[in-house]
Amino acid sequence: MDIRSEIVTQFTQVAEEHTMRLAPLADDLELLSSGLDSLCFAIVVVRLQDVLGIDPFSASEDVLFPVTFGEFVKFYENVER
C-alpha cells in the first residue's frame, strides 16, 4: 500500500466531508495552512490508523510532531519500516 496516496486520499475526503478548502498538498505545505482544522486532523489520524494499522503518534515517547505535509508523510513512512 502506498502510504502517501492513502494520506492524500484521507486529507481530501475529510476536507470534502467538512466543506473545507484544502490547499495543494505539496511537501513544503505547512499543516497549519492546509485548510484543515484540529478536528479534521484528528479524523485523518484515526482513519489512517484504521487503514494502515499504524499510529506514529503513540509509537514513540520522543515524538517530534510534523510541521509540513512532507514531514507528515515521512512520519508515517518511517513507522511502517
PDB file of N, CA, C and O in Angstrom:
ATOM      1  N   MET A   1       0.845  -1.181   0.000  1.00  0.00           N
ATOM      2  CA  MET A   1       0.000   0.000   0.000  1.00  0.00           C
ATOM      3  C   MET A   1       0.888   1.241   0.000  1.00  0.00           C
ATOM      4  O   MET A   1       1.865   1.316   0.746  1.00  0.00           O
ATOM      5  N   ASP A   2       0.545   2.198  -0.832  1.00  0.00           N
ATOM      6  CA  ASP A   2       1.294   3.444  -0.913  1.00  0.00           C
ATOM      7  C   ASP A   2       0.799   4.396   0.176  1.00  0.00           C
ATOM      8  O   ASP A   2      -0.333   4.878   0.127  1.00  0.00           O
ATOM      9  N   ILE A   3       1.645   4.654   1.138  1.00  0.00           N
ATOM     10  CA  ILE A   3       1.263   5.476   2.284  1.00  0.00           C
ATOM     11  C   ILE A   3       0.923   6.896   1.856  1.00  0.00           C
ATOM     12  O   ILE A   3      -0.081   7.453   2.300  1.00  0.00           O
ATOM     13  N   ARG A   4       1.750   7.487   0.996  1.00  0.00           N
ATOM     14  CA  ARG A   4       1.486   8.860   0.554  1.00  0.00           C
ATOM     15  C   ARG A   4       0.107   8.971  -0.100  1.00  0.00           C
ATOM     16  O   ARG A   4      -0.644   9.901   0.193  1.00  0.00           O
ATOM     17  N   SER A   5      -0.223   8.041  -0.968  1.00  0.00           N
ATOM     18  CA  SER A   5      -1.524   8.078  -1.651  1.00  0.00           C
ATOM     19  C   SER A   5      -2.672   7.972  -0.661  1.00  0.00           C
ATOM     20  O   SER A   5      -3.683   8.661  -0.797  1.00  0.00           O
ATOM     21  N   GLU A   6      -2.516   7.115   0.328  1.00  0.00           N
ATOM     22  CA  GLU A   6      -3.575   6.962   1.338  1.00  0.00           C
ATOM     23  C   GLU A   6      -3.726   8.232   2.163  1.00  0.00           C
ATOM     24  O   GLU A   6      -4.844   8.622   2.498  1.00  0.00           O
ATOM     25  N   ILE A   7      -2.623   8.875   2.493  1.00  0.00           N
ATOM     26  CA  ILE A   7      -2.682  10.125   3.252  1.00  0.00           C
ATOM     27  C   ILE A   7      -3.372  11.205   2.427  1.00  0.00           C
ATOM     28  O   ILE A   7      -4.226  11.926   2.943  1.00  0.00           O
ATOM     29  N   VAL A   8      -3.013  11.323   1.162  1.00  0.00           N
ATOM     30  CA  VAL A   8      -3.662  12.300   0.282  1.00  0.00           C
ATOM     31  C   VAL A   8      -5.156  12.015   0.204  1.00  0.00           C
ATOM     32  O   VAL A   8      -5.968  12.937   0.277  1.00  0.00           O
ATOM     33  N   THR A   9      -5.522  10.749   0.055  1.00  0.00           N
ATOM     34  CA  THR A   9      -6.931  10.363  -0.012  1.00  0.00           C
ATOM     35  C   THR A   9      -7.669  10.788   1.249  1.00  0.00           C
ATOM     36  O   THR A   9      -8.758  11.356   1.167  1.00  0.00           O
ATOM     37  N   GLN A  10      -7.094  10.524   2.402  1.00  0.00           N
ATOM     38  CA  GLN A  10      -7.763  10.862   3.660  1.00  0.00           C
ATOM     39  C   GLN A  10      -7.868  12.374   3.855  1.00  0.00           C
ATOM     40  O   GLN A  10      -8.911  12.861   4.292  1.00  0.00           O
ATOM     41  N   PHE A  11      -6.826  13.116   3.545  1.00  0.00           N
ATOM     42  CA  PHE A  11      -6.887  14.575   3.641  1.00  0.00           C
ATOM     43  C   PHE A  11      -8.013  15.102   2.746  1.00  0.00           C
ATOM     44  O   PHE A  11      -8.806  15.947   3.164  1.00  0.00           O
ATOM     45  N   THR A  12      -8.072  14.597   1.521  1.00  0.00           N
ATOM     46  CA  THR A  12      -9.069  15.055   0.554  1.00  0.00           C
ATOM     47  C   THR A  12     -10.482  14.707   1.002  1.00  0.00           C
ATOM     48  O   THR A  12     -11.373  15.555   0.954  1.00  0.00           O
ATOM     49  N   GLN A  13     -10.695  13.473   1.434  1.00  0.00           N
ATOM     50  CA  GLN A  13     -12.027  13.045   1.867  1.00  0.00           C
ATOM     51  C   GLN A  13     -12.507  13.833   3.075  1.00  0.00           C
ATOM     52  O   GLN A  13     -13.657  14.272   3.113  1.00  0.00           O
ATOM     53  N   VAL A  14     -11.650  14.013   4.048  1.00  0.00           N
ATOM     54  CA  VAL A  14     -12.042  14.745   5.254  1.00  0.00           C
ATOM     55  C   VAL A  14     -12.344  16.203   4.914  1.00  0.00           C
ATOM     56  O   VAL A  14     -13.310  16.767   5.427  1.00  0.00           O
ATOM     57  N   ALA A  15     -11.543  16.808   4.069  1.00  0.00           N
ATOM     58  CA  ALA A  15     -11.800  18.189   3.656  1.00  0.00           C
ATOM     59  C   ALA A  15     -13.157  18.301   2.970  1.00  0.00           C
ATOM     60  O   ALA A  15     -13.923  19.222   3.255  1.00  0.00           O
ATOM     61  N   GLU A  16     -13.458  17.374   2.071  1.00  0.00           N
ATOM     62  CA  GLU A  16     -14.746  17.391   1.372  1.00  0.00           C
ATOM     63  C   GLU A  16     -15.904  17.185   2.339  1.00  0.00           C
ATOM     64  O   GLU A  16     -16.910  17.890   2.258  1.00  0.00           O
ATOM     65  N   GLU A  17     -15.776  16.237   3.243  1.00  0.00           N
ATOM     66  CA  GLU A  17     -16.844  15.939   4.200  1.00  0.00           C
ATOM     67  C   GLU A  17     -17.142  17.114   5.123  1.00  0.00           C
ATOM     68  O   GLU A  17     -18.276  17.277   5.575  1.00  0.00           O
ATOM     69  N   HIS A  18     -16.137  17.928   5.401  1.00  0.00           N
ATOM     70  CA  HIS A  18     -16.302  19.052   6.319  1.00  0.00           C
ATOM     71  C   HIS A  18     -16.321  20.393   5.583  1.00  0.00           C
ATOM     72  O   HIS A  18     -16.150  21.452   6.187  1.00  0.00           O
ATOM     73  N   THR A  19     -16.531  20.324   4.283  1.00  0.00           N
ATOM     74  CA  THR A  19     -16.576  21.503   3.405  1.00  0.00           C
ATOM     75  C   THR A  19     -15.441  22.489   3.697  1.00  0.00           C
ATOM     76  O   THR A  19     -15.651  23.696   3.823  1.00  0.00           O
ATOM     77  N   MET A  20     -14.249  21.937   3.798  1.00  0.00           N
ATOM     78  CA  MET A  20     -13.043  22.742   3.979  1.00  0.00           C
ATOM     79  C   MET A  20     -12.335  22.847   2.636  1.00  0.00           C
ATOM     80  O   MET A  20     -12.350  21.912   1.835  1.00  0.00           O
ATOM     81  N   ARG A  21     -11.725  23.978   2.407  1.00  0.00           N
ATOM     82  CA  ARG A  21     -10.942  24.150   1.183  1.00  0.00           C
ATOM     83  C   ARG A  21      -9.506  23.712   1.470  1.00  0.00           C
ATOM     84  O   ARG A  21      -8.800  24.318   2.275  1.00  0.00           O
ATOM     85  N   LEU A  22      -9.104  22.659   0.796  1.00  0.00           N
ATOM     86  CA  LEU A  22      -7.789  22.069   1.023  1.00  0.00           C
ATOM     87  C   LEU A  22      -6.762  22.708   0.097  1.00  0.00           C
ATOM     88  O   LEU A  22      -6.980  22.807  -1.110  1.00  0.00           O
ATOM     89  N   ALA A  23      -5.648  23.138   0.666  1.00  0.00           N
ATOM     90  CA  ALA A  23      -4.549  23.679  -0.136  1.00  0.00           C
ATOM     91  C   ALA A  23      -3.880  22.533  -0.894  1.00  0.00           C
ATOM     92  O   ALA A  23      -3.986  21.379  -0.480  1.00  0.00           O
ATOM     93  N   PRO A  24      -3.194  22.836  -1.996  1.00  0.00           N
ATOM     94  CA  PRO A  24      -2.448  21.788  -2.707  1.00  0.00           C
ATOM     95  C   PRO A  24      -1.450  21.114  -1.756  1.00  0.00           C
ATOM     96  O   PRO A  24      -0.698  21.788  -1.052  1.00  0.00           O
ATOM     97  N   LEU A  25      -1.457  19.795  -1.748  1.00  0.00           N
ATOM     98  CA  LEU A  25      -0.670  19.030  -0.780  1.00  0.00           C
ATOM     99  C   LEU A  25       0.772  18.823  -1.238  1.00  0.00           C
ATOM    100  O   LEU A  25       1.189  17.707  -1.548  1.00  0.00           O
ATOM    101  N   ALA A  26       1.515  19.914  -1.274  1.00  0.00           N
ATOM    102  CA  ALA A  26       2.944  19.870  -1.600  1.00  0.00           C
ATOM    103  C   ALA A  26       3.726  19.541  -0.332  1.00  0.00           C
ATOM    104  O   ALA A  26       3.265  19.819   0.775  1.00  0.00           O
ATOM    105  N   ASP A  27       4.896  18.953  -0.493  1.00  0.00           N
ATOM    106  CA  ASP A  27       5.704  18.560   0.663  1.00  0.00           C
ATOM    107  C   ASP A  27       6.035  19.724   1.588  1.00  0.00           C
ATOM    108  O   ASP A  27       6.150  19.531   2.799  1.00  0.00           O
ATOM    109  N   ASP A  28       6.191  20.929   1.041  1.00  0.00           N
ATOM    110  CA  ASP A  28       6.561  22.073   1.873  1.00  0.00           C
ATOM    111  C   ASP A  28       5.367  22.818   2.466  1.00  0.00           C
ATOM    112  O   ASP A  28       5.544  23.836   3.135  1.00  0.00           O
ATOM    113  N   LEU A  29       4.147  22.318   2.226  1.00  0.00           N
ATOM    114  CA  LEU A  29       2.951  22.949   2.785  1.00  0.00           C
ATOM    115  C   LEU A  29       2.936  22.776   4.301  1.00  0.00           C
ATOM    116  O   LEU A  29       2.998  21.655   4.805  1.00  0.00           O
ATOM    117  N   GLU A  30       2.851  23.895   5.024  1.00  0.00           N
ATOM    118  CA  GLU A  30       2.719  23.808   6.475  1.00  0.00           C
ATOM    119  C   GLU A  30       1.330  23.284   6.800  1.00  0.00           C
ATOM    120  O   GLU A  30       0.338  23.753   6.242  1.00  0.00           O
ATOM    121  N   LEU A  31       1.260  22.317   7.698  1.00  0.00           N
ATOM    122  CA  LEU A  31      -0.021  21.695   8.027  1.00  0.00           C
ATOM    123  C   LEU A  31      -1.040  22.719   8.520  1.00  0.00           C
ATOM    124  O   LEU A  31      -2.233  22.582   8.250  1.00  0.00           O
ATOM    125  N   LEU A  32      -0.583  23.738   9.236  1.00  0.00           N
ATOM    126  CA  LEU A  32      -1.495  24.771   9.718  1.00  0.00           C
ATOM    127  C   LEU A  32      -2.099  25.589   8.585  1.00  0.00           C
ATOM    128  O   LEU A  32      -3.108  26.266   8.779  1.00  0.00           O
ATOM    129  N   SER A  33      -1.499  25.532   7.417  1.00  0.00           N
ATOM    130  CA  SER A  33      -2.001  26.262   6.247  1.00  0.00           C
ATOM    131  C   SER A  33      -2.727  25.351   5.267  1.00  0.00           C
ATOM    132  O   SER A  33      -3.068  25.773   4.162  1.00  0.00           O
ATOM    133  N   SER A  34      -2.964  24.114   5.662  1.00  0.00           N
ATOM    134  CA  SER A  34      -3.560  23.130   4.748  1.00  0.00           C
ATOM    135  C   SER A  34      -5.041  23.359   4.494  1.00  0.00           C
ATOM    136  O   SER A  34      -5.575  22.914   3.477  1.00  0.00           O
ATOM    137  N   GLY A  35      -5.706  24.047   5.408  1.00  0.00           N
ATOM    138  CA  GLY A  35      -7.145  24.239   5.291  1.00  0.00           C
ATOM    139  C   GLY A  35      -7.936  23.353   6.233  1.00  0.00           C
ATOM    140  O   GLY A  35      -9.146  23.525   6.375  1.00  0.00           O
ATOM    141  N   LEU A  36      -7.266  22.404   6.882  1.00  0.00           N
ATOM    142  CA  LEU A  36      -7.932  21.533   7.847  1.00  0.00           C
ATOM    143  C   LEU A  36      -7.764  22.099   9.256  1.00  0.00           C
ATOM    144  O   LEU A  36      -6.736  22.690   9.587  1.00  0.00           O
ATOM    145  N   ASP A  37      -8.800  21.904  10.078  1.00  0.00           N
ATOM    146  CA  ASP A  37      -8.692  22.319  11.471  1.00  0.00           C
ATOM    147  C   ASP A  37      -8.286  21.125  12.336  1.00  0.00           C
ATOM    148  O   ASP A  37      -8.069  20.028  11.822  1.00  0.00           O
ATOM    149  N   SER A  38      -8.186  21.336  13.630  1.00  0.00           N
ATOM    150  CA  SER A  38      -7.695  20.278  14.519  1.00  0.00           C
ATOM    151  C   SER A  38      -8.618  19.064  14.547  1.00  0.00           C
ATOM    152  O   SER A  38      -8.141  17.934  14.653  1.00  0.00           O
ATOM    153  N   LEU A  39      -9.923  19.274  14.454  1.00  0.00           N
ATOM    154  CA  LEU A  39     -10.851  18.141  14.409  1.00  0.00           C
ATOM    155  C   LEU A  39     -10.605  17.310  13.156  1.00  0.00           C
ATOM    156  O   LEU A  39     -10.586  16.080  13.215  1.00  0.00           O
ATOM    157  N   CYS A  40     -10.419  17.976  12.030  1.00  0.00           N
ATOM    158  CA  CYS A  40     -10.157  17.267  10.773  1.00  0.00           C
ATOM    159  C   CYS A  40      -8.860  16.469  10.855  1.00  0.00           C
ATOM    160  O   CYS A  40      -8.797  15.338  10.373  1.00  0.00           O
ATOM    161  N   PHE A  41      -7.823  17.050  11.461  1.00  0.00           N
ATOM    162  CA  PHE A  41      -6.565  16.312  11.612  1.00  0.00           C
ATOM    163  C   PHE A  41      -6.757  15.076  12.485  1.00  0.00           C
ATOM    164  O   PHE A  41      -6.200  14.016  12.202  1.00  0.00           O
ATOM    165  N   ALA A  42      -7.543  15.216  13.541  1.00  0.00           N
ATOM    166  CA  ALA A  42      -7.810  14.063  14.407  1.00  0.00           C
ATOM    167  C   ALA A  42      -8.517  12.960  13.626  1.00  0.00           C
ATOM    168  O   ALA A  42      -8.201  11.781  13.783  1.00  0.00           O
ATOM    169  N   ILE A  43      -9.465  13.342  12.794  1.00  0.00           N
ATOM    170  CA  ILE A  43     -10.188  12.365  11.974  1.00  0.00           C
ATOM    171  C   ILE A  43      -9.235  11.687  10.997  1.00  0.00           C
ATOM    172  O   ILE A  43      -9.285  10.470  10.821  1.00  0.00           O
ATOM    173  N   VAL A  44      -8.368  12.469  10.363  1.00  0.00           N
ATOM    174  CA  VAL A  44      -7.387  11.908   9.425  1.00  0.00           C
ATOM    175  C   VAL A  44      -6.508  10.880  10.134  1.00  0.00           C
ATOM    176  O   VAL A  44      -6.290   9.787   9.611  1.00  0.00           O
ATOM    177  N   VAL A  45      -6.008  11.218  11.310  1.00  0.00           N
ATOM    178  CA  VAL A  45      -5.110  10.319  12.046  1.00  0.00           C
ATOM    179  C   VAL A  45      -5.823   9.024  12.427  1.00  0.00           C
ATOM    180  O   VAL A  45      -5.247   7.942  12.311  1.00  0.00           O
ATOM    181  N   VAL A  46      -7.067   9.128  12.879  1.00  0.00           N
ATOM    182  CA  VAL A  46      -7.825   7.926  13.253  1.00  0.00           C
ATOM    183  C   VAL A  46      -8.082   7.053  12.031  1.00  0.00           C
ATOM    184  O   VAL A  46      -7.946   5.831  12.097  1.00  0.00           O
ATOM    185  N   ARG A  47      -8.449   7.672  10.928  1.00  0.00           N
ATOM    186  CA  ARG A  47      -8.699   6.899   9.706  1.00  0.00           C
ATOM    187  C   ARG A  47      -7.425   6.238   9.191  1.00  0.00           C
ATOM    188  O   ARG A  47      -7.455   5.095   8.734  1.00  0.00           O
ATOM    189  N   LEU A  48      -6.316   6.951   9.262  1.00  0.00           N
ATOM    190  CA  LEU A  48      -5.050   6.356   8.830  1.00  0.00           C
ATOM    191  C   LEU A  48      -4.672   5.181   9.720  1.00  0.00           C
ATOM    192  O   LEU A  48      -4.131   4.186   9.238  1.00  0.00           O
ATOM    193  N   GLN A  49      -4.952   5.289  11.004  1.00  0.00           N
ATOM    194  CA  GLN A  49      -4.675   4.161  11.893  1.00  0.00           C
ATOM    195  C   GLN A  49      -5.544   2.965  11.508  1.00  0.00           C
ATOM    196  O   GLN A  49      -5.074   1.827  11.512  1.00  0.00           O
ATOM    197  N   ASP A  50      -6.806   3.219  11.176  1.00  0.00           N
ATOM    198  CA  ASP A  50      -7.700   2.130  10.763  1.00  0.00           C
ATOM    199  C   ASP A  50      -7.227   1.472   9.469  1.00  0.00           C
ATOM    200  O   ASP A  50      -7.206   0.246   9.362  1.00  0.00           O
ATOM    201  N   VAL A  51      -6.849   2.286   8.494  1.00  0.00           N
ATOM    202  CA  VAL A  51      -6.484   1.774   7.173  1.00  0.00           C
ATOM    203  C   VAL A  51      -5.078   1.176   7.158  1.00  0.00           C
ATOM    204  O   VAL A  51      -4.864   0.091   6.617  1.00  0.00           O
ATOM    205  N   LEU A  52      -4.125   1.890   7.755  1.00  0.00           N
ATOM    206  CA  LEU A  52      -2.724   1.469   7.696  1.00  0.00           C
ATOM    207  C   LEU A  52      -2.317   0.578   8.866  1.00  0.00           C
ATOM    208  O   LEU A  52      -1.333  -0.157   8.784  1.00  0.00           O
ATOM    209  N   GLY A  53      -3.074   0.649   9.946  1.00  0.00           N
ATOM    210  CA  GLY A  53      -2.740  -0.154  11.117  1.00  0.00           C
ATOM    211  C   GLY A  53      -1.564   0.373  11.914  1.00  0.00           C
ATOM    212  O   GLY A  53      -0.968  -0.358  12.705  1.00  0.00           O
ATOM    213  N   ILE A  54      -1.224   1.652  11.709  1.00  0.00           N
ATOM    214  CA  ILE A  54      -0.112   2.256  12.445  1.00  0.00           C
ATOM    215  C   ILE A  54      -0.525   3.610  13.006  1.00  0.00           C
ATOM    216  O   ILE A  54      -1.364   4.307  12.435  1.00  0.00           O
ATOM    217  N   ASP A  55       0.080   3.967  14.132  1.00  0.00           N
ATOM    218  CA  ASP A  55      -0.136   5.274  14.745  1.00  0.00           C
ATOM    219  C   ASP A  55       1.214   5.811  15.196  1.00  0.00           C
ATOM    220  O   ASP A  55       1.659   5.505  16.302  1.00  0.00           O
ATOM    221  N   PRO A  56       1.868   6.601  14.365  1.00  0.00           N
ATOM    222  CA  PRO A  56       3.201   7.086  14.722  1.00  0.00           C
ATOM    223  C   PRO A  56       3.196   8.011  15.936  1.00  0.00           C
ATOM    224  O   PRO A  56       4.231   8.210  16.571  1.00  0.00           O
ATOM    225  N   PHE A  57       2.037   8.575  16.257  1.00  0.00           N
ATOM    226  CA  PHE A  57       1.964   9.492  17.394  1.00  0.00           C
ATOM    227  C   PHE A  57       2.083   8.764  18.727  1.00  0.00           C
ATOM    228  O   PHE A  57       2.485   9.363  19.724  1.00  0.00           O
ATOM    229  N   SER A  58       1.741   7.487  18.758  1.00  0.00           N
ATOM    230  CA  SER A  58       1.871   6.727  20.003  1.00  0.00           C
ATOM    231  C   SER A  58       2.982   5.676  19.921  1.00  0.00           C
ATOM    232  O   SER A  58       3.190   4.917  20.867  1.00  0.00           O
ATOM    233  N   ALA A  59       3.682   5.634  18.808  1.00  0.00           N
ATOM    234  CA  ALA A  59       4.736   4.633  18.614  1.00  0.00           C
ATOM    235  C   ALA A  59       6.006   4.960  19.392  1.00  0.00           C
ATOM    236  O   ALA A  59       6.823   4.074  19.644  1.00  0.00           O
ATOM    237  N   SER A  60       6.176   6.219  19.772  1.00  0.00           N
ATOM    238  CA  SER A  60       7.394   6.629  20.464  1.00  0.00           C
ATOM    239  C   SER A  60       7.059   7.692  21.498  1.00  0.00           C
ATOM    240  O   SER A  60       6.133   8.483  21.321  1.00  0.00           O
ATOM    241  N   GLU A  61       7.823   7.697  22.571  1.00  0.00           N
ATOM    242  CA  GLU A  61       7.628   8.721  23.596  1.00  0.00           C
ATOM    243  C   GLU A  61       8.252  10.049  23.178  1.00  0.00           C
ATOM    244  O   GLU A  61       7.779  11.108  23.588  1.00  0.00           O
ATOM    245  N   ASP A  62       9.297  10.005  22.376  1.00  0.00           N
ATOM    246  CA  ASP A  62      10.001  11.208  21.930  1.00  0.00           C
ATOM    247  C   ASP A  62       9.567  11.581  20.524  1.00  0.00           C
ATOM    248  O   ASP A  62      10.342  11.472  19.574  1.00  0.00           O
ATOM    249  N   VAL A  63       8.336  12.018  20.399  1.00  0.00           N
ATOM    250  CA  VAL A  63       7.797  12.333  19.083  1.00  0.00           C
ATOM    251  C   VAL A  63       8.003  13.812  18.779  1.00  0.00           C
ATOM    252  O   VAL A  63       7.617  14.678  19.564  1.00  0.00           O
ATOM    253  N   LEU A  64       8.613  14.090  17.633  1.00  0.00           N
ATOM    254  CA  LEU A  64       8.672  15.446  17.104  1.00  0.00           C
ATOM    255  C   LEU A  64       7.550  15.545  16.084  1.00  0.00           C
ATOM    256  O   LEU A  64       7.584  14.887  15.044  1.00  0.00           O
ATOM    257  N   PHE A  65       6.570  16.359  16.382  1.00  0.00           N
ATOM    258  CA  PHE A  65       5.401  16.428  15.523  1.00  0.00           C
ATOM    259  C   PHE A  65       5.732  17.086  14.188  1.00  0.00           C
ATOM    260  O   PHE A  65       6.474  18.067  14.142  1.00  0.00           O
ATOM    261  N   PRO A  66       5.187  16.550  13.114  1.00  0.00           N
ATOM    262  CA  PRO A  66       5.457  17.105  11.787  1.00  0.00           C
ATOM    263  C   PRO A  66       4.868  18.501  11.643  1.00  0.00           C
ATOM    264  O   PRO A  66       3.810  18.810  12.192  1.00  0.00           O
ATOM    265  N   VAL A  67       5.577  19.336  10.892  1.00  0.00           N
ATOM    266  CA  VAL A  67       5.132  20.705  10.643  1.00  0.00           C
ATOM    267  C   VAL A  67       4.605  20.840   9.217  1.00  0.00           C
ATOM    268  O   VAL A  67       3.649  21.577   8.974  1.00  0.00           O
ATOM    269  N   THR A  68       5.222  20.134   8.281  1.00  0.00           N
ATOM    270  CA  THR A  68       4.817  20.224   6.876  1.00  0.00           C
ATOM    271  C   THR A  68       4.149  18.924   6.431  1.00  0.00           C
ATOM    272  O   THR A  68       4.238  17.897   7.104  1.00  0.00           O
ATOM    273  N   PHE A  69       3.485  18.997   5.288  1.00  0.00           N
ATOM    274  CA  PHE A  69       2.840  17.804   4.748  1.00  0.00           C
ATOM    275  C   PHE A  69       3.877  16.720   4.454  1.00  0.00           C
ATOM    276  O   PHE A  69       3.637  15.544   4.729  1.00  0.00           O
ATOM    277  N   GLY A  70       5.014  17.104   3.904  1.00  0.00           N
ATOM    278  CA  GLY A  70       6.073  16.136   3.614  1.00  0.00           C
ATOM    279  C   GLY A  70       6.574  15.444   4.870  1.00  0.00           C
ATOM    280  O   GLY A  70       6.824  14.239   4.859  1.00  0.00           O
ATOM    281  N   GLU A  71       6.724  16.201   5.956  1.00  0.00           N
ATOM    282  CA  GLU A  71       7.137  15.608   7.228  1.00  0.00           C
ATOM    283  C   GLU A  71       6.066  14.656   7.752  1.00  0.00           C
ATOM    284  O   GLU A  71       6.389  13.616   8.325  1.00  0.00           O
ATOM    285  N   PHE A  72       4.794  15.004   7.559  1.00  0.00           N
ATOM    286  CA  PHE A  72       3.682  14.154   7.981  1.00  0.00           C
ATOM    287  C   PHE A  72       3.741  12.811   7.257  1.00  0.00           C
ATOM    288  O   PHE A  72       3.586  11.756   7.872  1.00  0.00           O
ATOM    289  N   VAL A  73       3.967  12.865   5.944  1.00  0.00           N
ATOM    290  CA  VAL A  73       4.065  11.631   5.155  1.00  0.00           C
ATOM    291  C   VAL A  73       5.249  10.792   5.639  1.00  0.00           C
ATOM    292  O   VAL A  73       5.104   9.590   5.859  1.00  0.00           O
ATOM    293  N   LYS A  74       6.408  11.409   5.804  1.00  0.00           N
ATOM    294  CA  LYS A  74       7.598  10.679   6.265  1.00  0.00           C
ATOM    295  C   LYS A  74       7.400  10.104   7.661  1.00  0.00           C
ATOM    296  O   LYS A  74       7.914   9.030   7.976  1.00  0.00           O
ATOM    297  N   PHE A  75       6.661  10.813   8.485  1.00  0.00           N
ATOM    298  CA  PHE A  75       6.338  10.355   9.834  1.00  0.00           C
ATOM    299  C   PHE A  75       5.665   8.987   9.769  1.00  0.00           C
ATOM    300  O   PHE A  75       5.995   8.086  10.540  1.00  0.00           O
ATOM    301  N   TYR A  76       4.723   8.841   8.846  1.00  0.00           N
ATOM    302  CA  TYR A  76       4.027   7.558   8.665  1.00  0.00           C
ATOM    303  C   TYR A  76       4.914   6.535   7.965  1.00  0.00           C
ATOM    304  O   TYR A  76       4.922   5.363   8.341  1.00  0.00           O
ATOM    305  N   GLU A  77       5.651   6.961   6.964  1.00  0.00           N
ATOM    306  CA  GLU A  77       6.518   6.028   6.237  1.00  0.00           C
ATOM    307  C   GLU A  77       7.596   5.440   7.145  1.00  0.00           C
ATOM    308  O   GLU A  77       7.938   4.265   7.015  1.00  0.00           O
ATOM    309  N   ASN A  78       8.125   6.227   8.046  1.00  0.00           N
ATOM    310  CA  ASN A  78       9.191   5.753   8.929  1.00  0.00           C
ATOM    311  C   ASN A  78       8.696   4.747   9.963  1.00  0.00           C
ATOM    312  O   ASN A  78       9.457   3.878  10.387  1.00  0.00           O
ATOM    313  N   VAL A  79       7.453   4.848  10.367  1.00  0.00           N
ATOM    314  CA  VAL A  79       6.898   3.890  11.329  1.00  0.00           C
ATOM    315  C   VAL A  79       6.675   2.554  10.656  1.00  0.00           C
ATOM    316  O   VAL A  79       6.848   1.505  11.276  1.00  0.00           O
ATOM    317  N   GLU A  80       6.293   2.584   9.397  1.00  0.00           N
ATOM    318  CA  GLU A  80       5.983   1.360   8.655  1.00  0.00           C
ATOM    319  C   GLU A  80       7.215   0.471   8.510  1.00  0.00           C
ATOM    320  O   GLU A  80       7.089  -0.753   8.477  1.00  0.00           O
ATOM    321  N   ARG A  81       8.380   1.057   8.424  1.00  0.00           N
ATOM    322  CA  ARG A  81       9.611   0.287   8.175  1.00  0.00           C
ATOM    323  C   ARG A  81       9.985  -0.607   9.315  1.00  0.00           C
ATOM    324  O   ARG A  81      10.993  -1.310   9.243  1.00  0.00           O
TER     325      ARG A  81
END
